[in-house]
Amino acid sequence: MPQNQPHFYRGRFAVAPMLDWTTRHCRYFHRQFSRHALLYTEMVTAQAIIHAKYDHLDFDAAEHPVALQLGGSDPAQLKHCAQLAEQRGYQEINLNVGCPSDRVQNGMFGACLMAKPNLVAECVQQMQSAVQIPVTVKTRIGIDDFDSYDFLYNFVQTVKQVGCREFIVHARKAWLSGLSPKQNREIPPLDYERVYQLKRDFPDLLISINGGIKTIEEIQQHLQHVDGVMVGREVYQNPSLLGHIDQALFDPNAPIITPRQAVARMLPYIESQLSQGVYLNHIVRHMLGAFQNCKGARQWRRYLSENAYKEGAGIEVVETALGFVEE
Ligand SMILES: Cc1cc2nc3c(=O)[nH]c(=O)nc-3n(C[C@H](O)[C@H](O)[C@H](O)COP(=O)(O)O)c2cc1C
């Protein structure tokens, strides 16, 4: 067990930032399962915030604790966005140094920044100088042929020197050309030991591990070696996992939240959002996996998929779909 692991470290368990997936409605749903999991926004680019066609930073206070993930590599722009985010109440700013998509590389941010540790350090320094909340970095273990442990070590060491204390490491490298973002989440092999080594070499940093983690047992196993665990796809596809997190990781007296309870807690929120003109489908598309492994899960999913997008679809669609499920 890492010596400096605070029992209630904010990032002990986090739901990963996922573009198009961890929207505000998704985060609200996830929050119904767990009080303590740290929820990340989708990546929002500094450019998008600055050119604001709409309010990218809006969220519901009930989603807390929430971290904003920023994409960018212009220190002044990132500093400005960090200030805005702190004013809006986010509890952490995270810089994306892990996304390999072409669009992101053209904008010179995401995983390609691993090759520019001094620039990342400058970005982090600028953001930190403007806010009190933690500025963290989400990265990979390497990119392309820069995949030695020394490369990762030097990256972390450089960014650490400006005072960054928290790193979340997706335990596989990214290939910047030739693989799609989806393939880059599946093909490069996972190397958890590298992330453990990082924690051993930087015991004063808070290191979280990410990539391919699916069960409470696996999470607990990783927490023997690092400070935090971040899970993405498994939570999205099977959110009932989140219902066990508070009891297993934060508070033995916390209740386990069932999917039915979480969905029931969503109903007032859905009604309120519908009355503000939000489409039902924009909310329930994140709830399709709620009953994975329960009887009726397929009917739940199918009924919502076939009906929630229809003009005027309301809360009765969710209530009818719930009728198909046996927990
Ligand atoms: C649909 C989707 C979108 C993603 N978008 C982002 C993103 O915006 N920023 C980011 O840092 N990582 C993004 N990721 C990567 C995840 O945060 C995470 O690192 C990756 O999925 C590995 O974790 P997992 O195996 O638990 O899913 C995305 C992943 C998925 C599946």
The ligand as a Gaussian input file, in Angstrom:
#p B3LYP/6-31G(d) Opt

LIG

0 1
 C      -16.109000       6.916000     -26.348000
 C      -14.828000       7.291000     -25.667000
 C      -14.423000       8.614000     -25.627000
 C      -13.238000       8.997000     -24.984000
 N      -12.927000      10.320000     -24.885000
 C      -11.859000      10.692000     -24.124000
 C      -11.612000      12.068000     -23.830000
 O      -12.373000      12.970000     -24.214000
 N      -10.500000      12.380000     -23.099000
 C       -9.653000      11.404000     -22.627000
 O       -8.670000      11.726000     -21.958000
 N       -9.877000      10.106000     -22.876000
 C      -10.966000       9.733000     -23.576000
 N      -11.239000       8.405000     -23.743000
 C      -10.339000       7.398000     -23.137000
 C      -10.822000       7.040000     -21.726000
 O      -10.797000       8.171000     -20.874000
 C       -9.961000       5.937000     -21.112000
 O       -8.645000       6.412000     -20.985000
 C       -9.932000       4.671000     -21.975000
 O      -11.235000       4.328000     -22.421000
 C       -9.328000       3.487000     -21.191000
 O      -10.072000       3.228000     -20.030000
 P      -11.180000       2.045000     -19.972000
 O      -10.510000       0.793000     -20.466000
 O      -11.575000       1.960000     -18.520000
 O      -12.306000       2.444000     -20.859000
 C      -12.414000       8.016000     -24.394000
 C      -12.834000       6.675000     -24.427000
 C      -14.020000       6.311000     -25.043000
 C      -14.458000       4.862000     -25.027000

